[in-house]
Structures are given as structure tokens and as C-alpha cells.
Amino acid sequence: EEAALARVLSALLPRLLAQLGTAGPQSRAKLLAVLSHINKRVKAAPALRLPLPALVELYTTSTTQPLVLNFAVVYIEMALERATSRERADAAAPLLRGIGCRGAQHQGILLRAAVWGLADLAELGGTGAQTDAIKARFDFLQSEVDTKLFLQFAKDTVLYAPPSERAASALDAARTAAQLGAT
């Protein structure tokens, strides 16, 4: 049943999302009901694959409506968790293209997705010609805004240090003392 659903979603999901941008109010309500049902089925089946390449293409199309973008990014995030390493690696470059012009919420999701794809790309390796072809797809580096945003995210990711238990408990003690009026 999951295999059949995956085939149906592969063809249907990108089309349903695209229709959200042009549908009238009644049709939009029906589409949202169908998407709600799809969400329930997808969340109940963690091994179910979603059409990541088609969703990325839909998201990166310049004429995509904001409502469609919002739904597409949600499904891209779900698809990434279920995608193969190759699919994630292939999605990295298109998701970074124009990232500086995206909303802050989308930027965070897309940057995390791209880093995941880049990590998969490093694991996949390849010949020199394959590597050169992949590098050519990373044209987002030609945009100063995109490059700056990506490098800032990469720096923040590399420098991230989770709080230690000791620091967290000291902070909790300080907060409790402040709440009680002690210094």
C-alpha cells in the first residue's frame, strides 16, 4: 500500500500544490482537505518517499505563489528526511539559489536542507568530472547576498556549542534567585 501511495504522491503532490496558487476559494478548501489527508498518511508512514526533485522544482520556479511556496517548503522538509543521499545532494544547489531573497523561516529550513545535502554530497564523492559538474550547479555563490547568508549560517553551525548541564543549572539557579528577589 505504501508503494502505491508513493507512486500516486510522486505524480499528484506537486500538481496539488501548484493548484493552490490558482484555485478559487471553494477549490482551495478542497485542496487543503486533500493535503490534510495526505499529511496524516505521510506522517503515519515514515518510510514513505516523497517526490523531492519535483518539490524542489516547484519551490524554485520564479512564478510560484507565496501560498504554494509555504506548502512546498513544508513538504520539502518532510521529503528530505525520507530521501536518498543522492536526492538530498542534488537538491542542495537549487535550494540555495536566491536564498537571500526568501523569508527568514524559509531561509532556516532551506539552509539546513542544503547543509544536509552538502554532507551527503561529500559522502558520495565521485570522479573529478562529476565533482566539477556538481560545483557548476552551485551558482548561488555568484550572488553576494546568497553567499553572505550561507557563510554566516555555516559559521554559526560550526561554532555552535550546546549549553552544558552545569551552565544550564547555574542559569536556572540565577533565574530562580532573580524571581525570588535575591541577587
C-alpha positions as CSV (number, residue, x, y, z in Angstrom):
1,E,0.0,0.0,0.0
2,E,2.9,2.4,0.8
3,A,4.5,1.7,-2.6
4,A,1.2,2.5,-4.4
5,L,0.8,5.7,-2.3
6,A,4.3,6.8,-3.1
7,R,3.7,6.4,-6.8
8,V,0.4,8.4,-6.5
9,L,2.1,11.1,-4.4
10,S,5.0,11.4,-6.8
11,A,2.7,12.4,-9.6
12,L,-0.1,14.1,-7.6
13,L,1.5,16.1,-4.8
14,P,3.4,18.7,-6.9
15,R,0.3,19.2,-9.0
16,L,-1.9,19.7,-6.0
17,L,0.5,22.2,-4.5
18,A,0.7,24.1,-7.8
19,Q,-3.0,24.3,-8.0
20,L,-3.2,26.1,-4.6
21,G,-1.9,29.2,-6.3
22,T,-4.6,29.4,-8.9
23,A,-7.6,27.8,-7.3
24,G,-10.7,29.7,-6.2
25,P,-11.9,29.6,-2.6
26,Q,-14.0,26.5,-2.9
27,S,-11.4,24.6,-4.8
28,R,-8.7,25.7,-2.4
29,A,-10.7,24.4,0.5
30,K,-11.0,21.0,-1.2
31,L,-7.3,21.0,-2.0
32,L,-6.4,21.8,1.6
33,A,-8.7,18.9,2.8
34,V,-6.8,16.5,0.4
35,L,-3.4,17.9,1.7
36,S,-4.6,17.4,5.2
37,H,-5.4,13.7,4.4
38,I,-2.0,13.3,2.7
39,N,-0.3,14.7,5.8
40,K,-2.0,12.1,8.0
41,R,-1.0,9.3,5.7
42,V,2.6,10.5,5.3
43,K,3.2,11.1,9.0
44,A,1.9,7.6,9.8
45,A,4.3,6.0,7.3
46,P,7.9,7.3,7.9
47,A,9.3,5.1,5.2
48,L,7.1,6.7,2.5
49,R,9.1,8.6,0.0
50,L,8.0,11.9,-1.3
51,P,9.0,13.5,-4.7
52,L,11.8,15.7,-3.5
53,P,13.1,16.7,-7.0
54,A,9.6,17.8,-8.2
55,L,9.0,19.7,-4.9
56,V,12.3,21.5,-5.2
57,E,11.5,22.4,-8.8
58,L,8.1,23.7,-7.8
59,Y,9.7,25.8,-5.0
60,T,12.4,27.3,-7.1
61,T,10.1,28.3,-10.0
62,S,10.1,32.0,-10.1
63,T,6.3,32.3,-10.7
64,T,5.3,30.2,-7.7
65,Q,2.7,31.9,-5.4
66,P,3.5,32.5,-1.7
67,L,0.9,30.0,-0.5
68,V,2.4,27.4,-2.8
69,L,5.9,28.2,-1.5
70,N,4.8,27.8,2.1
71,F,3.3,24.4,1.4
72,A,6.2,23.3,-0.8
73,V,8.8,24.1,1.8
74,V,6.9,22.0,4.4
75,Y,6.8,19.0,2.0
76,I,10.4,19.6,1.1
77,E,11.4,19.3,4.7
78,M,9.4,16.1,5.0
79,A,10.8,14.7,1.8
80,L,14.4,15.4,2.9
81,E,14.0,13.1,5.9
82,R,12.9,10.2,3.5
83,A,15.2,11.0,0.5
84,T,18.2,9.1,-0.7
85,S,21.7,10.7,-0.3
86,R,21.8,11.4,-4.0
87,E,18.4,13.2,-3.9
88,R,19.5,15.4,-1.0
89,A,22.8,16.2,-2.7
90,D,21.1,17.1,-5.9
91,A,18.6,19.4,-4.0
92,A,21.3,21.4,-2.2
93,A,22.3,23.8,-5.0
94,P,18.8,24.7,-6.3
95,L,17.6,25.3,-2.7
96,L,20.4,27.8,-2.1
97,R,19.8,29.8,-5.3
98,G,18.2,33.1,-4.3
99,I,18.1,32.2,-0.6
100,G,18.9,35.8,0.3
101,C,15.5,36.8,-1.0
102,R,13.5,34.2,0.9
103,G,11.7,34.8,4.1
104,A,13.5,34.1,7.4
105,Q,11.5,31.0,8.2
106,H,12.2,29.5,4.7
107,Q,15.9,30.5,4.9
108,G,16.4,28.4,8.0
109,I,14.7,25.4,6.6
110,L,16.5,25.7,3.2
111,L,19.9,26.3,4.8
112,R,19.6,23.2,7.0
113,A,18.4,21.2,3.9
114,A,21.3,22.4,1.9
115,V,23.9,21.6,4.6
116,W,22.4,18.1,4.8
117,G,22.6,17.8,1.0
118,L,26.2,19.0,1.1
119,A,27.1,16.5,3.7
120,D,25.6,13.8,1.5
121,L,27.5,15.1,-1.5
122,A,30.8,14.8,0.4
123,E,30.0,11.2,1.3
124,L,29.0,10.3,-2.2
125,G,32.3,11.5,-3.6
126,G,32.9,10.9,-7.3
127,T,35.3,11.4,-10.2
128,G,36.8,14.8,-11.0
129,A,34.4,15.4,-13.8
130,Q,31.4,14.6,-11.6
131,T,32.7,16.9,-8.9
132,D,33.2,19.7,-11.5
133,A,29.7,19.3,-12.8
134,I,28.3,19.5,-9.3
135,K,30.4,22.6,-8.5
136,A,29.0,24.3,-11.6
137,R,25.5,23.9,-10.2
138,F,26.4,26.0,-7.1
139,D,25.8,29.3,-9.0
140,F,24.3,30.8,-5.8
141,L,27.9,31.7,-4.9
142,Q,27.7,34.3,-7.6
143,S,25.2,36.3,-5.6
144,E,26.8,38.3,-2.8
145,V,23.6,38.2,-0.7
146,D,23.3,34.4,-1.0
147,T,26.9,33.8,-0.3
148,K,27.0,36.0,2.7
149,L,23.9,34.4,4.2
150,F,25.2,30.9,3.6
151,L,28.6,31.6,5.0
152,Q,27.1,33.2,8.1
153,F,24.9,30.1,8.6
154,A,27.9,27.8,8.1
155,K,29.9,29.8,10.6
156,D,27.1,29.7,13.1
157,T,26.7,26.0,12.6
158,V,30.4,25.3,13.0
159,L,30.8,27.5,16.1
160,Y,27.6,26.2,17.8
161,A,28.2,24.8,21.3
162,P,25.3,23.3,23.1
163,P,24.9,24.6,26.6
164,S,26.4,22.3,29.2
165,E,24.3,20.9,32.1
166,R,26.4,22.8,34.6
167,A,25.9,26.1,32.8
168,A,22.2,25.4,32.4
169,S,21.8,24.6,36.1
170,A,23.7,27.7,37.1
171,L,21.5,29.8,34.8
172,D,18.3,28.1,36.3
173,A,19.6,29.0,39.8
174,A,20.2,32.6,38.8
175,R,16.8,32.8,37.3
176,T,15.2,31.3,40.4
177,A,17.1,33.7,42.6
178,A,16.0,36.7,40.4
179,Q,12.4,35.5,40.6
180,L,12.6,35.3,44.4
181,G,14.2,38.7,44.5
182,A,17.6,37.5,45.7
183,T,20.7,38.6,44.0
